Every structure is written in structure tokens, then in C-alpha cells.
Amino acid sequence: MAGVLLGLFFIAVGLMVLLGLGPAPVPPPEGTPPAHFFAAFGPTGYMSFVKVCEVVGGLLVAIPRTRCLGLLLLGPVIVNIVAFHVFVSGDGVKDPMVIAVCALLGFLVLVEHRAWLGLLKRPLPGGV
């Protein structure tokens, strides 16, 4: 259930931005670090790439068989969301949505811990 919830959240948020659904976000005050951040990434298409990763990762996480692959895709996205809140906006991790996403990610990693350990135990190609 946690995988479906996390997956649907990222699918919904990613599609809202990619398809232009919902209200436009309020821009941060001019001259602030978040304004500089979005001014740098907005025109480059980087945020569209991140949103595509969110939708694909969300789809993979929602399907139990591909959950670990989806977590590998969403993990860096979630780390960047947390890093933005800590380092760029300076508000720390007080947003309930960020806390919920991190909690769901942590829960899923713990539940799937045997699959993650399997990744670490496999021998490297070439017998090294």
C-alpha cells in the first residue's frame, strides 16, 4: 500500500507539472536563493526531465514487481527535494509532504531490504 501511495503521489505531481494542470505555482520573491535556483533550472528543461523521472519512477514504485527499480529512480529525486528545502530555501524539512515522502521511502527501503542486500552481494563482472 505504501508503494502505491508513493507512486501515485509522484505520478500526480509529475503529470500536473508536465501537462500544466492546476494553478501556476507562486514564484519565490525576487533575489532570494529559491528564485535564483528556479531561474537557473527553468529555461533549461531540467525540471521537465525531473518530472518525467518522477512519473516513470512513480509508475515503477506502484507496481510491486518493479518497486526497487522505481525506488532507484525516485531516490535521487527525493534527496534533491530534501536538499532544496535544507540548503536553498533554508526552511529545513518542516513541510508535511516532504516528511511523508521520506517516511514512505524509508518504509519501502526497509520492507525491501533483502532485495537491496542482493544488489550488494552480487559479484562484479569479470570476477573482480
ZAMARGU-4260 file (C-alpha; in steps of 0.2 Angstrom, whole numbers, plus 5000, padded with zeros to 4 digits):
<rodrens>
0) 5000/5000/5000 | 5014/5012/5004 | 5022/5009/4987 | 5005/5013/4978 | 5003/5028/4988
5) 5021/5035/4985 | 5019/5030/4967 | 5003/5039/4964 | 5009/5054/4973 | 5024/5056/4961
10) 5013/5052/4946 | 5001/5065/4950 | 5014/5079/4954 | 5024/5075/4939 | 5009/5075/4927
15) 5002/5091/4935 | 5018/5100/4930 | 5021/5091/4913 | 5003/5094/4907 | 5001/5111/4915
20) 4986/5105/4926 | 4981/5115/4941 | 4986/5133/4946 | 5003/5140/4942 | 5015/5140/4957
25) 5018/5156/4966 | 5035/5162/4961 | 5048/5165/4975 | 5052/5183/4980 | 5065/5190/4968
30) 5083/5190/4973 | 5081/5175/4985 | 5090/5159/4983 | 5075/5149/4978 | 5072/5162/4964
35) 5090/5160/4958 | 5088/5141/4959 | 5072/5141/4948 | 5079/5155/4936 | 5094/5143/4933
40) 5084/5127/4930 | 5068/5134/4922 | 5073/5138/4905 | 5085/5123/4903 | 5071/5110/4903
45) 5079/5101/4918 | 5063/5102/4928 | 5054/5093/4914 | 5067/5079/4914 | 5065/5078/4933
50) 5046/5077/4931 | 5047/5063/4918 | 5058/5054/4931 | 5045/5056/4944 | 5031/5049/4933
55) 5041/5034/4927 | 5048/5031/4945 | 5030/5033/4952 | 5024/5020/4939 | 5038/5008/4944
60) 5036/5010/4963 | 5017/5007/4961 | 5020/4990/4953 | 5027/4978/4967 | 5037/4968/4954
65) 5047/4984/4949 | 5047/4993/4965 | 5065/4993/4969 | 5069/4999/4951 | 5057/5013/4954
70) 5065/5017/4971 | 5082/5018/4962 | 5074/5031/4951 | 5065/5041/4964 | 5078/5040/4977
75) 5089/5054/4970 | 5074/5065/4966 | 5069/5064/4984 | 5086/5068/4990 | 5086/5083/4979
80) 5069/5088/4986 | 5076/5087/5004 | 5092/5096/4999 | 5082/5110/4991 | 5072/5113/5007
85) 5088/5112/5018 | 5101/5121/5008 | 5091/5133/4996 | 5075/5138/5004 | 5083/5136/5021
90) 5066/5131/5029 | 5073/5114/5034 | 5062/5098/5032 | 5046/5105/5040 | 5034/5103/5026
95) 5022/5088/5030 | 5023/5082/5012 | 5042/5081/5012 | 5041/5071/5029 | 5028/5059/5022
100) 5038/5056/5006 | 5053/5052/5016 | 5044/5041/5028 | 5036/5031/5014 | 5053/5030/5005
105) 5061/5024/5022 | 5047/5011/5025 | 5049/5004/5007 | 5068/5003/5008 | 5066/4993/5025
110) 5052/4982/5018 | 5063/4978/5003 | 5079/4976/5012 | 5083/4959/5006 | 5082/4965/4988
115) 5094/4979/4992 | 5106/4967/5000 | 5105/4956/4985 | 5112/4971/4974 | 5127/4972/4986
120) 5131/4954/4986 | 5132/4951/4968 | 5149/4948/4961 | 5156/4962/4949 | 5158/4957/4930
125) 5174/4949/4926 | 5176/4941/4943 | 5183/4956/4952
</rodrens>
